[in-house]
Amino acid sequence: MNPRLNLFASPVAGKVVKHLASAGFAIPDTVLPHSLQELVKIRASQINGCGFCLDMHTKDAAAAGETALRLHMVAAWREATVYTDAERAALELTEQGTRLADHHTGVTDAAWENAAKHYDEEQLAALVSLIALINAFNRLNVMAQTPAGDYVPGQFS
């Protein structure tokens, strides 16, 4: 697969990616668990069909100690017994935040209230920011057809 556009070679896209990445650096330092951050990025990337981000975040999660079972079950999290209620709430918020047009109110009150049972306001701010950022990265990579498979964990750290 050849990319339509090299996001790193373009001065404009390069600046956008640099600023998005800079915004993303605020999230790992929050109290939102790192394993949850990766699960959220994986689920949004699955929904958006972003192979580049799936390659990156599954490898980063595995390198950080996430189990293969939990990584393989993300797409079927509702039926899987390997996630906590808090993780399920975050995955539901991720799905609804990624599929905004699927419901007339975007994210339902029920999904938000469920997430708010498990996360405080600062964690919710981090979670919402993370969902928005991964969706932006997914869209850039899907439109540019950025190839997947060659990512090395920590490559962009």
C-alpha positions in Angstrom: 0.0 0.0 0.0 1.3 3.4 -0.9 0.3 6.4 1.0 -1.7 9.1 -0.8 0.2 11.7 1.2 3.3 11.7 3.3 2.0 13.5 6.4 5.6 13.9 7.7 7.0 15.4 4.5 4.3 18.0 4.1 5.1 21.3 5.8 1.4 22.0 6.6 0.5 18.4 7.7 3.8 18.1 9.6 2.9 21.2 11.6 -0.6 19.8 12.3 0.7 16.4 13.4 3.3 18.1 15.5 0.7 20.2 17.3 -1.7 17.2 17.7 1.2 15.2 19.1 2.1 18.0 21.5 -1.5 18.1 22.8 -1.4 14.4 23.3 1.6 14.7 25.6 -0.6 16.3 28.2 -2.7 13.1 28.6 -0.1 10.4 29.7 0.7 12.5 32.7 -2.9 12.5 34.0 -4.3 10.1 36.5 -6.1 8.2 33.7 -4.5 4.8 33.7 -2.0 4.2 30.9 -3.6 0.8 30.0 -7.0 2.5 29.7 -5.5 5.2 27.4 -4.3 2.5 25.0 -7.6 0.6 25.1 -9.4 3.8 24.2 -7.0 4.5 21.3 -7.4 1.0 20.1 -11.2 1.0 20.1 -11.5 4.3 18.3 -9.0 3.2 15.8 -10.9 -0.1 15.2 -14.1 1.9 14.6 -12.4 4.3 12.2 -10.5 1.5 10.4 -7.1 3.1 11.1 -4.5 0.4 10.6 -1.6 2.7 11.3 -3.0 3.7 14.7 -4.0 0.1 15.5 -0.5 -1.1 14.7 1.0 1.6 17.0 -1.3 1.3 19.9 -1.6 -2.5 20.1 2.2 -2.7 20.0 2.7 0.1 22.6 0.1 -1.5 24.9 1.8 -4.9 24.6 5.2 -3.4 25.3 3.7 -1.8 28.4 2.5 -5.1 29.7 -1.1 -5.3 28.4 -2.2 -8.9 27.9 -2.8 -10.4 24.4 -6.3 -11.5 25.6 -7.4 -8.0 26.5 -6.0 -6.6 23.3 -7.8 -9.2 21.2 -11.1 -8.6 22.9 -11.3 -4.8 22.6 -13.7 -5.0 19.6 -16.0 -7.3 21.6 -15.7 -5.6 25.0 -19.4 -5.8 25.8 -19.2 -9.6 25.9 -15.7 -9.9 27.3 -15.2 -10.6 31.0 -11.7 -9.2 31.1 -12.6 -5.5 31.5 -13.6 -3.6 34.6 -16.8 -1.6 34.9 -14.7 1.6 34.7 -13.0 0.4 31.5 -16.4 -0.6 30.0 -17.7 2.9 30.7 -14.7 4.5 29.0 -15.0 2.2 26.0 -18.7 3.1 25.7 -17.8 6.8 25.8 -15.1 6.2 23.2 -17.6 4.5 20.9 -20.2 7.2 21.2 -17.6 10.0 21.0 -16.2 8.4 17.8 -19.6 7.8 16.3 -21.1 11.2 17.1 -23.5 11.2 14.1 -25.1 7.8 15.2 -27.2 9.4 17.9 -29.0 12.7 17.7 -27.4 13.9 20.9 -23.9 12.7 20.2 -23.0 11.1 23.5 -26.0 9.9 25.4 -26.6 11.1 29.0 -26.6 7.5 30.1 -23.1 6.9 28.7 -21.8 10.1 30.2 -23.4 9.4 33.6 -21.9 5.9 33.6 -18.4 7.3 32.9 -18.9 10.0 35.6 -19.5 7.2 38.1 -16.0 5.9 37.5 -14.0 8.9 36.7 -13.6 12.3 38.3 -13.8 15.6 36.4 -10.1 15.7 35.6 -10.1 12.1 34.4 -13.2 12.8 32.2 -11.4 15.8 30.7 -8.4 13.6 29.9 -10.7 10.9 28.5 -12.7 13.3 26.3 -9.4 14.9 25.1 -7.9 11.5 24.3 -11.0 10.4 22.4 -10.9 13.7 20.3 -7.2 13.4 19.6 -7.2 9.8 18.5 -10.1 10.5 16.2 -8.1 13.3 14.7 -5.1 11.1 14.2 -7.3 8.3 12.8 -8.8 10.6 10.2 -5.5 12.0 9.1 -4.0 8.5 8.6 -7.1 7.0 7.0 -7.5 9.8 4.5 -3.7 9.7 3.7 -3.7 5.9 3.6 -0.7 5.8 5.9 0.6 2.2 5.7 0.6 0.0 8.8 2.8 -2.8 10.1 6.2 -1.3 10.5 5.7 0.6 13.8 8.3 0.0 16.6 7.1 0.6 20.1 8.1 4.0 21.4 9.1 5.1 17.9 7.5 8.6 18.4 8.4 9.0 22.1 
